[in-house]
Amino acid sequence: MTRPPVISYFSQYLYEYHKGVRLLFLLTMTPHEAMAVQKKLEKESVDYFIQKVSLTKVNVFFGRSACIETIRHIVTRPLVDLTPEQDFILGSLLGYDRIQQCERYLKQVKQVSNRLESVH
């Protein structure tokens, strides 16, 4: 029986976490897969946060405790509904390219501004 791809990614990410390559990780998986991941994270004493996406998907954030605590404050709604600022912070914490994050932020701010202008 082969492992689901997400579990293979998880193993690689856990390795990177222990080596200090990145401070925060995000994987989307089934609730069943999340139970196995949660068990492993608890065994390894790695802090995590699970966000329900739908009946068939959850987001599992894991990493350094300060990052996870920040995620608990920022990720209070579906990721697509985050404010541009929340999205920027999340992307930065996940280690995404800073310039791309800035460009994404500016694009989102412009979209929000255009929506507000069209309402008035």
C-alpha positions as CSV (number, residue, x, y, z in Angstrom):
1,M,0.0,0.0,0.0
2,T,1.4,3.4,-1.0
3,R,1.3,6.4,1.2
4,P,-0.8,9.3,0.2
5,P,1.3,12.1,-1.4
6,V,0.5,14.5,1.4
7,I,2.1,12.1,3.9
8,S,5.3,12.1,1.8
9,Y,5.3,15.9,1.8
10,F,4.7,15.9,5.6
11,S,7.7,13.7,6.2
12,Q,9.9,16.0,4.1
13,Y,8.5,19.1,5.9
14,L,9.0,17.6,9.3
15,Y,12.6,16.9,8.3
16,E,13.0,20.6,7.2
17,Y,11.4,21.8,10.4
18,H,13.8,19.8,12.6
19,K,16.8,21.1,10.5
20,G,15.5,24.7,10.9
21,V,15.0,25.3,7.1
22,R,11.6,26.8,7.7
23,L,9.6,27.9,10.7
24,L,6.0,27.2,9.5
25,F,4.3,24.8,7.2
26,L,0.9,24.3,5.7
27,L,-0.6,21.2,4.2
28,T,-4.2,20.6,3.0
29,M,-5.4,17.0,3.5
30,T,-8.4,14.8,4.4
31,P,-9.5,14.7,8.1
32,H,-8.4,11.1,8.2
33,E,-4.9,12.0,7.0
34,A,-4.9,14.9,9.5
35,M,-5.5,12.5,12.4
36,A,-2.3,10.6,11.5
37,V,-0.3,13.8,11.1
38,Q,-1.7,15.2,14.4
39,K,-0.5,12.0,16.2
40,K,3.0,12.3,14.7
41,L,3.2,16.1,15.5
42,E,2.2,15.4,19.1
43,K,4.7,12.6,19.4
44,E,7.5,14.9,18.1
45,S,6.2,17.8,20.3
46,V,5.6,20.1,17.3
47,D,3.0,22.8,17.7
48,Y,0.1,22.7,15.2
49,F,-3.2,24.2,14.3
50,I,-5.9,22.5,12.3
51,Q,-8.5,24.5,10.3
52,K,-11.5,22.9,8.9
53,V,-11.9,23.8,5.2
54,S,-14.9,21.5,4.2
55,L,-16.2,18.1,5.1
56,T,-13.4,16.5,3.1
57,K,-10.5,18.9,3.7
58,V,-8.6,20.5,6.5
59,N,-5.6,22.7,6.6
60,V,-2.8,21.6,9.0
61,F,-0.4,24.3,10.0
62,F,2.7,23.2,12.0
63,G,5.9,24.8,13.1
64,R,7.4,27.0,15.8
65,S,5.1,27.8,18.7
66,A,5.2,31.6,18.1
67,C,4.3,31.1,14.4
68,I,1.4,28.8,15.3
69,E,0.1,31.2,18.0
70,T,0.2,34.0,15.4
71,I,-1.7,31.8,12.9
72,R,-4.4,31.1,15.5
73,H,-5.0,34.9,15.7
74,I,-4.8,35.5,11.9
75,V,-6.6,32.5,10.4
76,T,-10.0,33.0,11.8
77,R,-11.9,32.5,8.5
78,P,-11.3,30.6,5.3
79,L,-8.0,31.5,3.7
80,V,-9.7,33.0,0.6
81,D,-11.5,35.4,2.9
82,L,-8.4,36.8,4.7
83,T,-7.7,40.5,4.5
84,P,-4.8,41.5,2.3
85,E,-2.8,42.2,5.5
86,Q,-3.6,38.8,6.9
87,D,-2.8,37.1,3.6
88,F,0.6,38.9,3.5
89,I,1.5,37.9,7.0
90,L,0.5,34.3,6.4
91,G,2.6,34.1,3.2
92,S,5.5,35.7,4.8
93,L,5.4,33.3,7.8
94,L,5.2,30.4,5.3
95,G,8.4,31.6,3.7
96,Y,7.0,32.7,0.4
97,D,9.1,35.0,-1.8
98,R,8.9,38.5,-0.2
99,I,8.7,40.4,-3.5
100,Q,5.9,38.1,-4.7
101,Q,4.1,38.6,-1.4
102,C,4.4,42.4,-1.8
103,E,3.1,42.2,-5.3
104,R,0.2,40.0,-4.2
105,Y,-0.6,42.3,-1.4
106,L,-0.7,45.4,-3.6
107,K,-2.9,43.6,-6.1
108,Q,-5.3,42.6,-3.4
109,V,-5.4,46.1,-1.9
110,K,-6.2,47.5,-5.3
111,Q,-9.0,45.0,-5.8
112,V,-10.5,45.9,-2.4
113,S,-10.2,49.6,-3.2
114,N,-11.9,49.1,-6.6
115,R,-14.7,47.1,-5.0
116,L,-15.3,49.9,-2.5
117,E,-15.3,52.6,-5.2
118,S,-17.8,50.7,-7.3
119,V,-20.2,50.5,-4.2
120,H,-20.1,54.2,-3.7
